[in-house]
Amino acid sequence: MGGDAQTVTVGVLGFHDSRETKAISNAVAALGHEAVWLHEEAVGIEVSRSGVALDPDVDVVVNRLLLSKSTSPLEDLSIASCYAAVRPVLNDPRSVLFAVHKHATASRLAAAGVPVPHTYMATADAKLNAARDAFGTPVVYKTAIGTNGGGTWLVDHDRAVSATVDGRRAFIQEYVDAGERHRDLRIYVVDDEVVGAMYRYAPAGDWRTNVALGGDVEDATEDLPQRAAGAALRATRTLGLDYAGVDLIESDGGWLVLEVNPTAGFRGLFRATGRSPAAAIASLAIERAGGRVDPALVERLGRDLDGTPPADAPSRVRDERVPVVGHAERVTVTGISGSKEVLARIDTAASTTRIAPDLAADLGTEPPVAVEDGAPPRVDVVVELAGERRTVTAVLDEDVGSETPLRIGRDVLRDYYVDVRRGVRDDAGH
């Protein structure tokens, strides 16, 4: 693992093409050590009577598995567990198992005295709905595993909810009114220190603050409320995580921890603060394996977010770093009552996504907010397009035909490259 005894080989375990994975790899190299991207084309683990042999061999692993986006999260986490049997793993898989499940996170935090919102999970529909009287109206309804605001709705009491959505457990949570323009606080913690913090503001007409949904951000690092910082640090310690993005909201009774994300993105934080956690994570990994780093260099690198593909990036990673879609795509669209695969039209001329009322009714959608007089009604749906899941507020439109009952507009397409020459992909993804 390198001729220099001081050189550490850091494996960055990630099966998705994320800028954060690349940034950590690049930070390791910039700190004078060796980085290996442990993607699906690279991982090899041999078990024999002689023990466990890693191919490629690494001294330490940074766990960047995006389990909330995986179709097989337990299988992916088991790969991290194989590494944890023989090497230090930052964000140990046992800790991630709690953190990736939002209700399990709340359970562990509440048991440790960390303030969290009132939540309730049941495995049967009747039991879940029977508990709603204690939550007021509206109530937050969300899947236990999800990301980027996907699988989160604001539901009134006259709407029955299900204990599962699209095959994933769901639960209810009290709605904390955060003012006229909804905001929360994201604090990024690495090695029991705050790297940066930002306020996230919901886009107009919405209550969710996720940057992936178009929310605005504002630097909060220098004037970070002490109690919020303390709650974020306690939450990260309680879950046993080496690094995490901790989301909090201010209530009448103080700061509450909403979620603890073990693979939180960096881009929104960097845009708001000019700080990236990549160098701090890389430094922690190197030191965990017995290597040394220059603290001044770590500080300088923390002011950059180098997301260019490293030399060992998997063959599927392209320089444009955005998913490509054609003029029509098969998508999975999800509401409160279920999911359906449909053919969607990619409409670059439309500013907003539109959905046929019949499809919306089949999915059991719920209007997210009251609309202005004369404006068409809108509903929240989760759209899975080109392997990415995100929540979009779609306009109900009678003119959307049954052949393509969903027309995806620029509110979603800003994150994609549209190739009009490309047809509908087949089952193999071609």
C-alpha positions as CSV (number, residue, x, y, z in Angstrom):
1,M,0.0,0.0,0.0
2,G,2.6,2.5,-1.1
3,G,6.4,2.6,-0.5
4,D,6.2,5.4,2.0
5,A,5.3,4.1,5.5
6,Q,3.5,7.3,6.2
7,T,1.3,7.1,3.2
8,V,-2.3,6.0,3.9
9,T,-4.6,4.5,1.4
10,V,-8.2,5.7,1.9
11,G,-11.0,3.8,0.3
12,V,-14.1,5.9,-0.4
13,L,-17.1,3.5,-0.6
14,G,-19.8,4.8,-2.8
15,F,-22.0,3.2,-5.5
16,H,-23.5,6.5,-6.8
17,D,-21.9,9.2,-8.9
18,S,-21.9,11.9,-6.3
19,R,-19.8,15.1,-6.3
20,E,-19.2,14.6,-2.6
21,T,-17.5,11.2,-3.1
22,K,-15.3,12.7,-5.7
23,A,-14.5,15.7,-3.5
24,I,-13.4,13.4,-0.6
25,S,-11.2,11.4,-3.0
26,N,-9.6,14.5,-4.4
27,A,-9.0,15.9,-0.9
28,V,-7.2,12.7,0.2
29,A,-4.9,13.1,-2.8
30,A,-4.4,16.8,-2.1
31,L,-3.3,16.0,1.4
32,G,-0.5,13.8,0.1
33,H,-2.1,10.3,0.5
34,E,-3.7,7.7,-1.8
35,A,-7.4,7.6,-2.5
36,V,-9.3,4.6,-4.0
37,W,-12.9,5.0,-5.1
38,L,-14.6,1.7,-4.0
39,H,-17.4,1.7,-6.6
40,E,-19.3,-1.3,-8.0
41,E,-16.7,-2.0,-10.7
42,A,-13.8,-2.0,-8.1
43,V,-14.9,-3.8,-5.0
44,G,-13.5,-7.3,-4.3
45,I,-13.4,-9.0,-0.9
46,E,-12.0,-12.5,-0.4
47,V,-12.7,-14.6,2.6
48,S,-10.7,-17.8,3.3
49,R,-9.1,-19.8,6.1
50,S,-6.3,-17.2,5.9
51,G,-8.7,-14.4,6.8
52,V,-10.0,-11.5,4.7
53,A,-8.2,-10.0,1.7
54,L,-9.3,-6.7,0.2
55,D,-9.0,-6.0,-3.6
56,P,-8.0,-3.2,-3.8
57,D,-6.4,-3.1,-0.4
58,V,-7.0,0.0,1.7
59,D,-6.1,1.1,5.2
60,V,-9.4,2.9,6.1
61,V,-12.8,3.3,4.5
62,V,-15.0,6.3,4.3
63,N,-18.6,5.1,4.0
64,R,-20.4,7.2,1.4
65,L,-23.1,4.7,0.5
66,L,-26.3,6.6,-0.4
67,L,-28.7,4.0,1.2
68,S,-31.7,6.3,0.9
69,K,-31.4,6.2,-2.9
70,S,-30.5,2.5,-3.1
71,T,-33.0,-0.2,-4.3
72,S,-31.2,-2.7,-2.0
73,P,-29.9,-0.7,1.1
74,L,-29.4,-3.7,3.3
75,E,-27.2,-5.5,0.7
76,D,-25.2,-2.3,0.2
77,L,-24.7,-1.8,3.9
78,S,-23.5,-5.4,4.2
79,I,-20.6,-4.5,1.9
80,A,-19.6,-1.8,4.4
81,S,-19.9,-4.4,7.1
82,C,-17.4,-6.6,5.3
83,Y,-14.9,-3.8,5.4
84,A,-15.7,-3.0,9.0
85,A,-14.6,-6.5,10.0
86,V,-11.0,-5.8,9.1
87,R,-10.5,-2.0,8.7
88,P,-11.6,1.2,10.4
89,V,-14.8,2.5,8.7
90,L,-15.8,6.1,9.1
91,N,-19.5,6.1,9.7
92,D,-19.6,2.5,10.9
93,P,-22.4,0.5,9.2
94,R,-24.0,-0.3,12.6
95,S,-24.4,3.5,13.3
96,V,-25.6,4.1,9.7
97,L,-28.3,1.5,10.2
98,F,-29.9,3.7,12.8
99,A,-29.2,7.0,11.1
100,V,-30.6,6.1,7.7
101,H,-34.0,5.2,9.2
102,K,-35.7,8.5,10.3
103,H,-37.9,6.9,13.0
104,A,-35.1,4.8,14.3
105,T,-33.0,7.9,14.5
106,A,-35.8,9.7,16.5
107,S,-36.1,6.7,18.8
108,R,-32.4,6.6,19.7
109,L,-32.2,10.4,20.1
110,A,-35.2,10.6,22.3
111,A,-34.0,7.8,24.5
112,A,-30.8,9.8,25.0
113,G,-32.6,13.0,25.9
114,V,-31.9,14.8,22.6
115,P,-35.0,16.9,21.7
116,V,-37.0,15.7,18.7
117,P,-40.5,16.3,17.3
118,H,-43.4,14.1,18.4
119,T,-43.6,11.1,15.9
120,Y,-45.5,7.9,15.6
121,M,-45.0,4.8,13.6
122,A,-47.2,1.7,13.3
123,T,-47.1,-1.3,11.1
124,A,-50.8,-1.3,10.4
125,D,-52.9,1.4,8.7
126,A,-55.7,1.5,11.3
127,K,-53.3,1.8,14.2
128,L,-51.4,4.7,12.4
129,N,-54.5,6.6,11.6
130,A,-56.0,6.1,15.1
131,A,-53.0,7.9,16.6
132,R,-53.4,11.0,14.6
133,D,-55.7,12.9,17.0
134,A,-52.7,13.6,19.2
135,F,-50.9,15.4,16.5
136,G,-53.2,18.3,15.5
137,T,-53.6,19.3,11.9
138,P,-51.9,19.4,9.5
139,V,-49.5,16.5,10.2
140,V,-46.2,15.6,8.5
141,Y,-46.3,12.2,6.8
142,K,-43.0,10.8,5.5
143,T,-41.3,7.6,4.5
144,A,-38.8,6.3,7.1
145,I,-36.1,6.1,4.4
146,G,-35.9,9.0,1.9
147,T,-33.8,11.8,0.7
148,N,-34.0,15.3,-0.9
149,G,-37.5,15.8,0.4
150,G,-38.7,12.7,-1.4
151,G,-41.5,10.9,0.3
152,T,-42.6,13.8,2.5
153,W,-46.2,15.3,2.6
154,L,-48.2,17.7,4.7
155,V,-51.6,16.0,5.3
156,D,-54.9,17.2,6.7
157,H,-56.9,15.0,9.1
158,D,-59.5,14.1,6.5
159,R,-56.9,12.1,4.5
160,A,-56.2,8.6,5.6
161,V,-52.6,7.5,5.4
162,S,-50.9,4.2,4.9
163,A,-48.3,2.5,7.1
164,T,-46.2,1.9,3.9
165,V,-45.5,4.0,0.8
166,D,-44.0,2.4,-2.3
167,G,-42.9,-0.6,-0.2
168,R,-41.2,1.6,2.5
169,R,-42.5,2.1,6.1
170,A,-44.0,5.5,6.8
171,F,-44.8,7.5,9.9
172,I,-46.4,10.7,11.1
173,Q,-44.7,13.6,12.8
174,E,-46.0,16.8,14.4
175,Y,-45.8,19.9,12.1
176,V,-43.7,22.6,13.6
177,D,-44.7,26.0,12.2
178,A,-41.5,27.8,11.5
179,G,-43.0,31.1,10.5
180,E,-44.3,32.8,7.3
181,R,-41.4,31.5,5.3
182,H,-40.5,28.0,6.5
183,R,-36.9,27.5,7.4
184,D,-34.7,25.0,9.2
185,L,-31.0,24.8,10.1
186,R,-28.5,22.3,8.7
187,I,-25.3,21.8,10.7
188,Y,-22.5,19.7,9.3
189,V,-20.4,17.9,12.0
190,V,-17.1,16.1,11.4
191,D,-15.2,14.5,14.3
192,D,-17.3,16.2,16.9
193,E,-16.7,19.7,15.5
194,V,-19.0,22.0,13.5
195,V,-17.6,22.5,10.0
196,G,-20.3,24.8,8.8
197,A,-24.0,25.6,9.2
198,M,-26.7,27.2,7.0
199,Y,-30.3,28.2,7.2
200,R,-32.5,26.6,4.5
201,Y,-35.6,28.4,3.4
202,A,-38.5,26.7,1.6
203,P,-39.2,27.9,-2.0
204,A,-42.4,29.9,-2.5
205,G,-45.6,27.9,-2.0
206,D,-43.8,25.0,-0.2
207,W,-42.9,24.1,3.3
208,R,-39.9,21.8,2.7
209,T,-36.5,23.4,2.8
210,N,-34.4,20.9,0.8
211,V,-31.9,22.5,-1.5
212,A,-32.7,19.8,-4.1
213,L,-36.3,21.1,-4.2
214,G,-35.2,24.7,-4.9
215,G,-34.8,26.1,-1.4
216,D,-32.6,29.1,-0.6
217,V,-29.7,29.0,1.7
218,E,-28.0,31.4,4.1
219,D,-24.7,31.1,6.0
220,A,-25.3,30.5,9.7
221,T,-21.8,29.4,10.8
222,E,-20.6,32.6,12.5
223,D,-23.9,33.3,14.4
224,L,-24.9,29.7,15.1
225,P,-27.2,29.4,18.1
226,Q,-25.3,27.6,20.9
227,R,-28.2,25.3,21.8
228,A,-28.7,24.3,18.2
229,A,-25.0,23.5,17.9
230,G,-25.1,21.5,21.1
231,A,-28.1,19.5,20.0
232,A,-26.4,18.7,16.7
233,L,-23.2,17.5,18.4
234,R,-25.1,15.4,20.9
235,A,-27.2,13.8,18.1
236,T,-24.1,12.9,16.1
237,R,-22.4,11.4,19.2
238,T,-25.5,9.5,20.2
239,L,-25.7,7.8,16.9
240,G,-22.0,7.1,16.9
241,L,-21.3,8.9,13.6
242,D,-18.0,10.3,12.5
243,Y,-19.7,12.9,10.3
244,A,-23.2,13.9,9.5
245,G,-25.5,16.7,8.4
246,V,-27.9,17.4,11.2
247,D,-31.2,19.1,10.4
248,L,-33.0,21.1,13.2
249,I,-36.0,23.3,13.5
250,E,-36.8,26.0,16.1
251,S,-40.0,25.5,18.0
252,D,-41.6,27.4,20.9
253,G,-39.8,25.1,23.3
254,G,-36.3,25.3,21.6
255,W,-34.4,23.6,18.9
256,L,-35.5,20.1,17.8
257,V,-33.5,17.6,15.8
258,L,-35.5,16.6,12.6
259,E,-33.0,14.3,10.9
260,V,-29.4,13.1,11.0
261,N,-28.0,12.4,7.6
262,P,-24.9,10.2,7.4
263,T,-24.3,11.1,3.7
264,A,-25.6,14.6,3.6
265,G,-24.6,16.6,0.4
266,F,-22.1,19.4,0.5
267,R,-23.2,21.6,-2.4
268,G,-25.8,23.6,-0.6
269,L,-23.5,24.1,2.4
270,F,-20.6,25.2,0.1
271,R,-22.9,27.7,-1.7
272,A,-24.0,29.2,1.6
273,T,-20.8,29.2,3.5
274,G,-17.8,28.7,1.2
275,R,-16.9,25.7,3.3
276,S,-16.7,22.0,2.3
277,P,-16.5,19.1,4.8
278,A,-14.6,17.0,2.3
279,A,-11.1,17.9,3.5
280,A,-12.1,17.4,7.2
281,I,-13.5,13.9,6.4
282,A,-10.4,13.0,4.4
283,S,-8.2,14.3,7.2
284,L,-10.1,12.2,9.8
285,A,-9.8,9.1,7.7
286,I,-6.0,9.5,7.2
287,E,-5.5,10.1,11.0
288,R,-7.8,7.2,11.9
289,A,-5.4,4.9,9.9
290,G,-2.3,6.4,11.6
291,G,-1.3,8.9,9.0
292,R,-0.5,12.6,9.3
293,V,-1.9,15.7,7.7
294,D,-1.0,19.4,7.7
295,P,-3.8,21.2,9.6
296,A,-3.1,24.4,7.6
297,L,-3.6,22.5,4.3
298,V,-6.8,20.9,5.6
299,E,-8.1,24.4,6.4
300,R,-7.2,25.7,2.9
301,L,-8.7,22.7,1.2
302,G,-11.9,23.2,3.2
303,R,-12.5,26.4,1.2
304,D,-12.8,24.4,-2.0
305,L,-15.1,21.8,-3.4
306,D,-13.3,19.8,-6.1
307,G,-15.9,17.5,-7.6
308,T,-14.0,16.6,-10.7
309,P,-13.8,12.8,-11.5
310,P,-10.7,11.2,-10.1
311,A,-8.5,9.0,-12.3
312,D,-10.1,5.8,-10.9
313,A,-13.7,6.9,-11.4
314,P,-16.0,4.1,-12.8
315,S,-16.5,3.9,-16.5
316,R,-20.1,5.1,-16.3
317,V,-19.1,8.5,-14.8
318,R,-19.1,11.3,-17.5
319,D,-17.6,14.7,-17.3
320,E,-20.9,16.5,-17.5
321,R,-21.9,14.9,-14.2
322,V,-25.6,15.1,-14.8
323,P,-28.1,12.4,-15.8
324,V,-29.3,12.3,-19.4
325,V,-33.0,11.9,-20.4
326,G,-34.8,11.7,-23.7
327,H,-38.0,13.3,-25.0
328,A,-40.0,10.7,-23.1
329,E,-39.0,8.5,-20.2
330,R,-40.6,5.7,-18.1
331,V,-40.8,7.0,-14.5
332,T,-42.2,5.8,-11.2
333,V,-44.5,8.3,-9.6
334,T,-45.6,8.0,-6.0
335,G,-48.4,9.5,-3.9
336,I,-49.7,8.8,-0.4
337,S,-51.7,5.7,-1.5
338,G,-49.3,4.1,-3.9
339,S,-46.9,4.1,-6.9
340,K,-47.3,3.7,-10.6
341,E,-45.0,3.4,-13.5
342,V,-46.0,5.7,-16.4
343,L,-44.6,7.1,-19.6
344,A,-43.7,10.8,-19.0
345,R,-43.2,13.5,-21.5
346,I,-40.1,15.6,-21.0
347,D,-41.4,19.1,-21.6
348,T,-38.5,21.7,-21.6
349,A,-41.0,24.4,-22.7
350,A,-43.0,24.1,-19.4
351,S,-41.8,25.8,-16.2
352,T,-43.8,23.4,-14.0
353,T,-44.6,19.7,-14.0
354,R,-48.2,18.8,-14.8
355,I,-50.1,15.6,-13.9
356,A,-53.4,14.2,-15.2
357,P,-56.1,14.3,-12.5
358,D,-56.9,10.6,-12.9
359,L,-53.3,9.6,-12.2
360,A,-53.2,12.0,-9.2
361,A,-56.4,10.4,-7.8
362,D,-55.0,6.9,-8.3
363,L,-51.9,7.8,-6.3
364,G,-53.9,9.4,-3.5
365,T,-52.2,12.8,-3.6
366,E,-52.8,15.6,-1.2
367,P,-52.6,19.3,-2.1
368,P,-49.5,20.7,-0.3
369,V,-50.7,24.2,0.3
370,A,-53.7,26.5,-0.4
371,V,-53.3,28.0,-3.9
372,E,-54.2,31.6,-4.9
373,D,-57.7,32.3,-6.1
374,G,-58.0,31.3,-9.8
375,A,-54.8,29.3,-9.8
376,P,-54.9,25.6,-10.7
377,P,-54.7,23.1,-7.9
378,R,-51.3,21.4,-7.2
379,V,-50.3,18.2,-5.6
380,D,-47.1,16.7,-4.3
381,V,-45.7,13.5,-5.9
382,V,-42.4,11.7,-5.8
383,V,-40.9,11.2,-9.2
384,E,-38.2,8.7,-9.9
385,L,-36.5,9.8,-13.1
386,A,-33.2,8.3,-14.4
387,G,-32.5,6.7,-11.0
388,E,-33.1,9.9,-9.0
389,R,-36.1,10.3,-6.7
390,R,-37.4,13.8,-5.8
391,T,-40.6,15.4,-4.7
392,V,-42.2,17.9,-7.1
393,T,-45.3,20.0,-6.7
394,A,-47.2,19.2,-9.9
395,V,-50.2,21.2,-11.4
396,L,-53.4,19.2,-12.0
397,D,-54.1,19.6,-15.7
398,E,-57.1,18.1,-17.5
399,D,-55.3,18.5,-20.9
400,V,-52.6,16.1,-20.0
401,G,-53.4,12.9,-22.0
402,S,-53.7,9.4,-20.8
403,E,-50.8,8.2,-23.0
404,T,-48.3,10.4,-21.1
405,P,-50.2,11.4,-17.9
406,L,-47.1,13.2,-16.5
407,R,-45.4,16.1,-18.2
408,I,-42.1,16.9,-16.5
409,G,-41.2,20.6,-16.6
410,R,-38.1,22.7,-16.0
411,D,-38.7,22.6,-12.2
412,V,-37.3,19.1,-12.3
413,L,-35.3,19.2,-15.5
414,R,-32.8,21.8,-14.2
415,D,-30.9,18.8,-12.8
416,Y,-30.8,16.8,-16.0
417,Y,-29.4,17.1,-19.5
418,V,-32.2,16.6,-22.2
419,D,-31.1,14.8,-25.4
420,V,-34.0,15.2,-27.8
421,R,-32.5,12.5,-30.1
422,R,-32.9,9.9,-27.4
423,G,-35.9,7.6,-27.3
424,V,-37.6,5.9,-24.5
425,R,-35.2,3.6,-22.7
426,D,-35.9,-0.1,-22.6
427,D,-35.8,-2.3,-19.5
428,A,-32.0,-2.6,-19.7
429,G,-31.7,1.1,-19.4
430,H,-30.5,1.7,-23.0
